[in-house]
Amino acid sequence: MSGRVCYVARADRGSRIESLRLVGARTDELWAVPLVTPPNSEPSDAELFDERGIVSAADWVKSRTIGEKSRSGSLSLLCLDAEGFSAGWITSPSTERKVVSSVAVAGVSSDEAGSAVGPGLGFYFPSESESGVQALAVAVEPEAKPLKGKIDVESPAAATALRVPVLVGADAPVRLLLDLLDERNIAVDSVTTIWHAMARVWGGADQSAERTDIVTEDSGVVAIILIDLRGRLLWCWASKGELLCGGSMRLIAPAGVGRAPSPTPADAARLTNDWIAWGSQLGIVPRRVACIAADDPVGVGEDSASFRAGQFGAKLAGSWGGAGVDLVLDQDPVGATLARLASATADARPDEAALSGIDRLSLRPGKLHRRMHVWIALAILGGAVLAGGAAWKFRSSATLLADAARSEDARWRELVQVNYPNIMKLPNVDPEAELNKIFTRDEQERQRNKIEPMRPIVHELETISLTLADPEVELESIAFSGGPNASVILTVLVPDIKQGEMVYKSLTLISGSNIESWQQPSFSNAGGKVKGVFTGRWKDPKAISTPSTRPASAVSPPKSTPKPPVSSPSPTKPAEAAPAPSPQQGQPESGLTSPPPSVGGEP
């Protein structure tokens, strides 16, 4: 921060700016608004300022803050004097600025007893356009614990209503000055009052440790009294540098020329009455008093400023319960306060440099805010242009798609008219639904009339015959079935079950067969032999390999040892061939009959 403080002295209840004082770490400059005499009037009727007085004030600040090579300047603080301001209290449900302002606007027009706004504030707050209101900080004392057996019950109104100290006063000229400074590229970080400056400089928690001219030390609420050379006694209560309340009193004008105004014991009594009223409203009282009085080298003895300030301090200490009073004499108390404030602001860290003040003026929008609004508006406008372009593009694409859809619809309707003229003649019929029905019927018909691929039955007969070459195995029948579950069924007669198991094993181990799998056989008695039924499943027609010219080799079942011939007186006759199975026994579905295997002994 720049560390420069601009003190604005006003007159006529704050309605006009009288002078400006620019205070820095090493500078202190004073400028007064020039007086103008209206035409055709007496010199005594001179106007205190013309309509360009505030413009001249802004030009003077610009000349002191902006150099030849720079285009912008800054002020850390714009400090307002006490003219046109008054401190009071209101009853408000919240300390928010808008809530407090609404309560003040609604309450100043009511003169009824128990109004939410304290007496006298309406004089300094005629309207919200001319004046402003600022809620002050509230120091809360430690909550007292109730005694055992006693319960302190608050009423609902007391629990929701707050006594909020406020500062009201005219600020229209200051708002105009801020706007003119903003036009001249001079940024003002914060706007505060002389009471806030007193609380920050003389009422901070660390002031007692830094100053060697204050005897008493207390970390509680402190009262600060400042004598303004313009003939006012300014006072405030502060806690850890935060303003709690404040006020001002007019002092008796000094008798001699060049003498500084000094408070009297009578002023101490008046001040005590104000403090009692504030203490009853806020529930807190100061425990230490710091008085910064004006000093002049004119008087000596009882006529000196120090003697009159001592009398005032003694009277105040006696009236305020023996509170400790620290007295500081300075030829310019306001200038000393501003110099300390400028030094504290320049040396403080950024997070500690902020000084509480008038939020309505500190947060007043300026050129930077307007520029930000312009950029935001341009960004919104750019987004709107992009959205409009995208919408136009989407609409063009939608138009093209609609045209393509209409063209495609006309094309397929023409095809339907040519191939299925009867459909287009039907009233209240969706052609697409009718076409789907026709296609569904055609597909079902195609599936029903589908020709099943032929299977290599002859080749499979040759392959199976290799497993039935055993003389003890007699083929009774063989049958082939078609359809999705096509299978082959073998019925054989074997001497025993063991021989039947060997036949089953030979069937499962045969290579080059188109039978995918064989089920477990079923055996039953058939006279002196055992009948076995073997069922195999054909492979998928797509997976059946092309049959070769010769059947693949098969694993023949082990042959049983031939029985020795039995001697007989009759001559031996050759073995008779087994009769061929009748067509009813082994007629396959394909109309083919397998050749009968040879049965009998070895040749």
C-alpha positions in Angstrom: 0.0 0.0 0.0 1.1 3.6 -0.6 0.7 4.7 3.0 -0.8 8.0 2.1 -3.9 9.2 3.9 -6.1 12.0 2.5 -8.1 13.8 5.3 -11.3 15.4 4.1 -12.6 18.3 6.2 -16.2 19.2 5.5 -18.7 21.9 6.6 -22.4 22.5 6.7 -23.3 19.1 8.1 -21.1 17.4 5.6 -22.8 18.7 2.5 -19.6 20.4 1.2 -15.9 19.8 1.2 -13.9 22.5 2.9 -10.3 21.3 2.6 -8.1 18.3 1.9 -5.0 17.2 3.8 -2.6 14.7 2.3 -0.5 13.0 4.9 2.3 10.5 4.2 5.2 9.0 6.0 7.3 12.1 5.3 4.8 14.6 3.8 1.9 16.7 5.1 0.2 19.0 2.6 -2.9 21.1 3.1 -5.2 22.4 0.4 -8.4 24.5 0.9 -11.3 24.8 -1.6 -11.2 28.4 -3.0 -14.0 30.7 -2.1 -16.1 32.3 -4.9 -18.3 35.4 -4.7 -21.5 35.2 -6.7 -22.1 38.1 -9.1 -24.3 41.0 -7.9 -23.9 40.1 -4.2 -22.1 41.5 -1.2 -18.7 40.2 -0.2 -20.2 38.9 3.0 -22.5 36.6 0.9 -19.5 34.8 -0.6 -20.2 31.3 -1.5 -17.9 28.9 0.4 -17.3 26.9 -2.8 -18.5 26.8 -6.4 -19.9 23.9 -8.3 -16.4 23.0 -9.4 -15.0 22.8 -5.9 -15.0 19.0 -5.8 -13.5 18.8 -9.3 -10.7 21.1 -8.1 -10.2 18.9 -5.1 -9.9 15.8 -7.3 -7.4 17.7 -9.6 -5.3 18.6 -6.6 -5.1 15.0 -5.4 -4.1 13.9 -8.9 -1.3 16.5 -9.0 0.1 15.1 -5.7 -0.3 11.4 -6.4 0.4 11.0 -10.1 3.9 11.8 -11.5 4.9 12.8 -15.0 5.8 9.2 -16.0 3.0 7.4 -14.3 -0.6 7.2 -15.4 -2.2 6.1 -12.2 -2.0 6.8 -8.4 -3.3 5.4 -5.2 -4.4 6.4 -1.7 -4.4 4.0 1.2 -7.1 5.7 3.1 -9.6 8.5 2.6 -10.4 9.7 6.1 -13.5 11.8 6.8 -13.8 14.3 9.6 -16.7 14.2 12.2 -18.7 17.0 10.5 -22.1 15.7 9.5 -21.7 12.4 11.3 -23.5 11.2 14.4 -23.3 7.9 16.3 -26.3 6.3 17.8 -27.9 2.9 18.3 -30.7 1.0 16.6 -32.6 -2.2 17.4 -31.9 -4.6 14.6 -32.1 -8.4 14.1 -28.7 -8.4 12.4 -25.6 -6.4 11.9 -25.6 -6.7 8.1 -25.3 -3.4 6.3 -28.4 -3.8 4.2 -30.5 -4.9 7.2 -29.2 -2.0 9.3 -29.9 0.4 6.5 -33.4 -0.9 6.1 -34.1 -0.6 9.8 -32.7 2.9 9.8 -34.8 4.0 6.8 -37.9 2.5 8.3 -37.3 3.9 11.8 -36.3 7.5 11.2 -39.8 8.4 10.2 -41.3 7.0 13.4 -41.4 9.2 16.5 -43.2 6.6 18.6 -41.8 5.4 21.9 -39.8 2.3 21.6 -38.8 3.0 18.0 -36.0 0.8 16.5 -33.8 3.9 15.9 -32.4 6.0 18.6 -33.3 9.6 19.1 -31.6 12.2 17.0 -30.5 10.0 14.1 -33.2 11.1 11.8 -31.6 14.6 11.7 -28.4 13.1 10.2 -30.2 10.5 8.0 -32.8 12.3 6.0 -32.7 9.8 3.1 -30.7 6.9 1.9 -29.6 8.8 -1.2 -28.1 11.7 0.8 -26.7 9.8 3.8 -25.2 6.5 4.7 -25.4 4.2 7.7 -22.6 1.9 9.0 -22.9 -0.6 11.8 -20.0 -0.6 14.3 -18.3 -3.5 16.0 -19.8 -4.7 19.3 -17.6 -5.8 22.1 -19.2 -8.6 24.2 -18.3 -9.0 27.8 -17.7 -12.5 29.2 -21.1 -14.1 29.8 -21.9 -14.4 33.5 -22.8 -17.8 34.7 -26.1 -18.0 36.6 -26.1 -19.1 40.2 -27.1 -22.6 41.2 -30.9 -23.0 41.4 -31.5 -19.8 39.4 -32.4 -19.9 35.7 -32.2 -16.7 33.7 -34.9 -16.9 31.1 -34.8 -14.3 28.4 -37.9 -13.2 26.5 -38.1 -14.0 22.8 -37.9 -10.4 21.9 -34.7 -10.0 23.9 -33.1 -13.1 22.3 -33.7 -11.9 18.7 -33.3 -8.1 19.0 -29.8 -6.5 19.1 -28.7 -3.1 20.2 -26.4 -2.2 17.3 -24.3 1.0 17.5 -24.3 2.8 14.1 -22.7 5.7 12.5 -24.9 7.8 10.2 -24.1 11.0 8.2 -24.1 12.7 4.8 -21.7 11.2 2.2 -23.0 12.5 -1.1 -20.0 14.9 -1.7 -17.6 12.1 -0.8 -19.2 9.7 -3.3 -18.8 12.4 -6.0 -15.1 12.9 -5.0 -14.5 9.1 -5.2 -16.0 9.0 -8.7 -13.8 11.9 -9.9 -10.7 10.3 -8.4 -11.6 7.0 -10.2 -11.9 8.9 -13.5 -8.4 10.2 -12.9 -7.0 6.7 -12.3 -6.5 7.2 -8.6 -7.5 4.1 -6.6 -8.7 4.5 -3.0 -8.2 1.3 -1.0 -10.6 2.2 1.9 -12.8 5.0 3.2 -12.8 5.6 7.0 -13.6 8.2 9.6 -11.5 10.0 12.2 -13.1 7.9 14.8 -11.9 4.7 13.1 -8.4 6.3 12.9 -8.4 7.1 16.6 -9.4 3.6 17.5 -6.7 2.1 15.3 -3.9 4.5 16.3 -4.6 5.1 20.0 -6.8 2.2 21.0 -4.9 -0.8 19.6 -3.9 -3.8 21.8 -0.2 -3.1 21.2 -0.3 0.7 21.9 0.4 0.5 25.6 3.5 -1.6 24.9 4.9 0.8 22.3 4.2 4.1 23.9 6.2 5.3 26.9 4.1 8.3 27.7 1.1 6.2 28.9 1.3 5.0 32.4 -1.7 2.7 32.9 -2.1 -0.5 30.8 -5.3 -2.4 30.4 -6.4 -4.8 27.6 -10.1 -4.0 28.0 -12.2 -1.3 26.4 -10.4 2.0 26.1 -11.9 5.5 25.6 -10.0 7.9 23.4 -10.4 11.7 23.5 -9.0 13.9 20.7 -9.1 17.7 20.6 -9.7 19.0 17.1 -8.3 22.5 16.5 -11.5 23.4 14.7 -13.2 23.5 18.2 -14.5 20.0 18.7 -13.9 17.3 21.3 -13.9 13.9 19.5 -14.3 10.7 21.6 -14.7 7.1 20.9 -14.6 3.7 22.6 -12.4 1.0 21.1 -11.5 -2.6 21.8 -8.3 -4.0 20.2 -8.3 -1.3 17.6 -12.0 -1.7 16.6 -14.4 1.2 16.9 -17.4 0.5 19.3 -19.0 3.9 19.5 -18.1 7.6 19.2 -19.3 11.1 19.4 -18.3 14.8 19.3 -18.8 17.9 21.4 -18.3 21.6 20.6 -15.8 23.4 22.8 -15.8 27.0 23.9 -13.9 29.1 21.5 -10.5 30.3 22.9 -10.4 33.9 24.1 -7.0 34.8 22.5 -6.0 34.6 18.9 -3.8 31.7 18.2 -4.9 29.8 21.3 -5.9 26.2 21.0 -9.3 25.1 22.2 -9.2 23.3 25.5 -11.8 21.2 27.4 -13.1 22.4 30.8 -14.4 20.4 33.8 -17.9 21.2 32.6 -17.1 19.4 29.4 -16.0 16.4 31.5 -19.5 16.3 33.1 -21.2 16.5 29.8 -19.0 13.8 28.4 -19.7 11.6 31.4 -23.4 11.8 30.8 -23.0 10.7 27.2 -20.8 7.7 28.4 -23.4 6.6 30.9 -26.1 6.5 28.2 -23.8 4.5 25.9 -22.8 2.2 28.7 -26.5 1.4 29.5 -27.2 0.6 25.8 -24.1 -1.5 25.0 -23.5 -3.0 28.5 -19.8 -2.1 28.4 -17.7 0.7 29.9 -14.2 1.8 29.2 -11.5 0.9 31.8 -8.8 3.3 30.5 -9.0 6.8 29.0 -6.4 8.2 26.6 -6.7 12.0 26.0 -4.7 13.7 23.2 -5.1 17.3 23.9 -4.0 20.4 21.9 -1.0 22.3 23.2 0.0 25.9 22.6 3.1 27.8 23.8 1.2 30.9 24.6 -0.2 30.5 28.2 1.8 29.8 31.3 0.8 28.5 34.7 -2.9 28.1 35.2 -3.5 29.7 31.7 -1.5 27.0 29.9 -3.1 24.3 27.8 -1.4 21.6 29.9 -3.0 22.9 33.1 -6.5 23.1 31.6 -6.1 19.6 30.2 -5.0 18.3 33.6 -8.0 19.8 35.2 -10.2 18.2 32.6 -8.5 14.8 33.1 -8.9 15.0 36.9 -12.5 15.9 36.7 -13.1 13.0 34.2 -11.3 10.5 36.3 -13.3 11.5 39.4 -16.6 11.4 37.5 -15.8 8.0 35.9 -15.1 6.0 39.0 -11.4 6.8 39.3 -10.5 5.5 35.8 -6.9 6.0 34.7 -6.5 8.9 32.3 -3.4 9.1 30.0 -2.8 12.6 28.8 -0.8 13.4 25.7 -0.2 17.0 24.5 0.4 17.8 20.8 0.2 21.0 18.9 -1.8 19.2 16.1 -3.7 16.2 17.6 -5.4 15.4 14.3 -2.2 15.7 12.3 -0.4 13.4 14.8 -3.2 10.9 14.5 -3.0 11.0 10.7 0.8 10.7 10.7 0.6 7.6 13.0 -2.1 6.1 10.8 0.0 6.6 7.6 3.0 5.0 9.2 1.0 2.1 10.5 -0.6 1.5 7.2 2.6 1.7 5.2 4.5 -0.6 7.5 1.8 -3.2 8.1 1.5 -6.5 6.3 -1.2 -6.8 3.6 -3.4 -8.9 5.9 -3.1 -6.3 8.7 -3.3 -3.1 6.7 -7.0 -3.2 6.2 -8.8 -0.7 8.4 -12.5 -1.0 9.1 -14.5 1.9 7.9 -17.5 2.8 5.8 -18.3 -0.2 3.7 -20.7 1.7 1.4 -17.9 4.0 0.3 -15.0 1.5 0.4 -16.8 -0.9 -1.8 -18.2 1.7 -4.2 -17.8 0.4 -7.8 -15.3 2.3 -10.0 -13.7 2.1 -13.4 -12.2 -1.3 -12.7 -15.7 -2.7 -11.9 -17.2 -1.1 -15.0 -14.3 -2.5 -17.0 -15.0 -5.9 -15.5 -18.7 -5.6 -16.3 -17.8 -4.7 -19.9 -15.5 -7.7 -20.3 -18.2 -10.0 -18.8 -20.8 -8.5 -21.1 -18.4 -9.0 -24.1 -17.8 -12.6 -23.0 -21.5 -13.2 -22.7 -22.0 -11.6 -26.1 -19.3 -13.8 -27.6 -20.9 -16.8 -26.1 -24.2 -15.8 -27.5 -22.7 -15.3 -31.0 -21.1 -18.8 -30.8 -24.3 -20.3 -29.6 -26.2 -18.5 -32.4 -23.7 -19.8 -35.0 -23.9 -23.3 -33.6 -27.7 -23.1 -33.6 -27.7 -21.9 -37.3 -25.3 -24.7 -38.2 -27.5 -27.3 -36.4 -30.6 -25.9 -38.2 -28.9 -26.1 -41.6 -27.8 -29.7 -40.8 -31.3 -30.5 -39.7 -32.7 -29.1 -42.9 -30.3 -31.2 -45.0 -31.2 -34.3 -43.0 -34.9 -33.6 -43.4 -34.5 -33.2 -47.2 -32.5 -36.5 -47.3 -35.1 -38.2 -45.2 -37.9 -37.0 -47.5 -36.0 -38.1 -50.6 -35.3 -41.6 -49.1 -39.0 -41.9 -48.1 -40.1 -41.1 -51.6 -37.6 -43.6 -53.1 -38.7 -46.6 -51.0 -42.4 -45.7 -51.5 -41.8 -45.8 -55.2 -40.1 -49.2 -54.9 -43.0 -50.5 -52.8 -45.5 -49.1 -55.4 -43.7 -50.9 -58.2 -43.2 -54.3 -56.4 -46.2 -54.3 -54.0 -48.9 -52.1 -55.6 -51.7 -53.5 -53.5 -50.1 -52.3 -50.2 -50.1 -48.7 -51.3 -53.8 -48.9 -52.2 -54.8 -50.0 -48.7 -56.3 -47.2 -46.7 -55.0 -46.3 -43.2 -52.2 -48.9 -43.5 -48.6 -48.4 -42.7 -46.6 -49.7 -45.7 -43.6 -50.4 -43.5 -45.5 -52.5 -41.1 -47.1 -54.5 -44.0 -43.7 -55.1 -45.6 -42.3 -56.3 -42.3 -45.2 -58.8 -42.2 -44.5 -60.0 -45.7 -40.8 -60.4 -45.0 -41.6 -62.3 -41.8 -43.9 -64.8 -43.6 -41.4 -65.3 -46.4 -38.6 -66.0 -43.9 -40.8 -68.5 -42.1 -41.7 -70.2 -45.4 -38.1 -70.4 -46.4 -37.1 -72.1 -43.1 -39.9 -74.6 -43.6 -38.8 -75.5 -47.1 -35.2 -75.6 -46.4 -33.5 -78.8 -47.8 -31.5 -80.6 -45.3 -28.0 -81.4 -46.6 -27.3 -85.0 -47.4 -25.1 -87.0 -45.1 -22.6 -89.6 -46.2 -24.6 -92.7 -45.2 -22.8 -95.1 -47.5 -19.5 -94.1 -46.2 -20.6 -94.3 -42.6 -22.0 -97.9 -43.3 -18.6 -98.9 -44.5 -16.9 -97.4 -41.5 -19.3 -99.1 -39.0 -19.0 -102.4 -40.8 -15.4 -102.6 -39.7 -16.4 -102.7 -36.1 -19.0 -105.4 -36.7 -16.6 -107.9 -38.4 -16.4 -110.1 -35.4 -18.2 -113.5 -36.1 -19.7 -113.4 -32.7 -21.4 -110.0 -33.4 -24.7 -110.4 -35.2 -26.2 -107.2 -36.7 -30.0 -107.2 -36.2 -30.8 -103.7 -37.6 -29.4 -100.3 -38.4 -31.5 -97.2 -38.8 -30.7 -93.5 -39.7 -32.9 -90.6 -38.6 -32.9 -87.0 -40.1 -33.8 -83.6 -38.8 -32.0 -81.3 -36.4 -31.3 -84.3 -34.1 -30.2 -86.7 -36.7 -28.8 -90.0 -35.3 -27.9 -93.6 -36.2 -29.3 -96.6 -34.2 -27.5 -100.0 -34.2 -29.1 -103.1 -32.8 -26.7 -106.1 -32.4 -26.8 -109.5 -30.8 -23.7 -110.5 -28.8 -22.9 -113.5 -26.7 -22.5 -111.5 -23.5 -22.4 -107.9 -22.1 -18.6 -107.9 -22.2 -18.6 -108.4 -25.9 -21.2 -105.6 -26.2 -18.9 -103.3 -24.2 -16.1 -104.1 -26.6 -18.3 -103.2 -29.5 -19.2 -99.8 -27.9 -15.5 -99.1 -27.3 -14.7 -99.9 -30.9 -17.5 -97.5 -32.1 -16.1 -94.6 -29.9 -12.5 -95.1 -31.0 -13.1 -95.4 -34.8 -11.5 -92.7 -36.9 -12.9 -91.0 -39.9 -16.5 -91.4 -38.6 -19.1 -88.7 -39.0 -20.9 -89.7 -35.8 -20.2 -87.0 -33.2 -20.9 -89.0 -30.1 -22.3 -92.4 -28.9 -24.6 -92.8 -26.0 -24.2 -95.4 -23.4 -25.7 -98.6 -24.9 -28.6 -100.4 -23.4 -28.5 -104.2 -23.1 -31.4 -106.7 -22.8 -31.8 -110.5 -23.0 -32.8 -112.0 -26.3 -33.0 -115.8 -25.8 -29.5 -117.1 -25.4 -27.9 -113.9 -26.5 -27.7 -110.3 -25.3 -29.3 -107.6 -27.5 -27.4 -104.2 -27.5 -28.8 -100.9 -28.8 -26.1 -98.3 -29.7 -27.3 -94.7 -30.5 -24.9 -92.2 -32.1 -25.5 -88.5 -33.1 -24.5 -87.1 -36.4 -22.2 -84.2 -36.7 -23.4 -80.8 -37.9 -23.7 -81.0 -41.7 -21.4 -78.1 -42.1 -18.6 -79.9 -40.1 -18.9 -83.2 -42.0 -15.8 -83.9 -44.0 -16.0 -85.1 -47.6 -15.8 -88.9 -47.6 -12.7 -90.5 -49.1 -12.8 -93.3 -51.6 -11.8 -95.8 -49.0 -13.0 -96.0 -45.5 -10.5 -95.0 -42.8 -9.0 -97.7 -40.7 -10.9 -98.8 -37.7 -9.9 -100.4 -34.5 -11.3 -103.9 -34.7 -12.4 -105.5 -31.5 -10.2 -108.4 -30.2 -11.4 -111.7 -31.5 -12.4 -114.4 -29.2 -10.5 -117.7 -29.2 -12.2 -120.1 -31.5 -13.8 -123.1 -29.9 -12.2 -126.5 -30.8 -14.3 -128.5 -33.2 -16.4 -131.2 -31.7 -15.9 -134.7 -33.2 -18.9 -136.2 -34.7 -19.5 -139.4 -36.6 -21.2 -137.5 -39.4 -19.1 -135.7 -41.8 -18.4 -132.0 -41.2 -20.6 -129.6 -43.0 -19.7 -126.1 -44.0 -21.1 -123.4 -41.8 -24.3 -121.9 -43.1 -24.4 -118.3 -43.7 -26.7 -116.3 -41.5 -29.9 -115.3 -43.2 -30.1 -111.7 -44.3 -32.3 -109.4 -42.1 -35.7 -108.8 -43.4 -36.5 -105.4 -44.8 -38.7 -104.7 -41.8 -35.9 -105.3 -39.3 -33.1 -103.2 -40.7 -34.7 -100.9 -43.3 -33.1 -97.4 -42.8 -35.0 -94.1 -43.5 -32.8 -93.4 -46.5 -33.9 -96.7 -48.2 -30.5 -98.4 -47.9 -29.8 -101.7 -46.3 -26.4 -102.5 -44.9 -24.7 -105.7 -46.1 -25.0 -108.5 -43.5 -21.7 -109.3 -41.8 -20.4 -112.8 -42.0 -21.2 -115.0 -39.0 -19.6 -118.2 -38.1 -16.2 -119.6 -37.5 -13.0 -118.7 -39.1 -12.4 -119.7 -42.7 
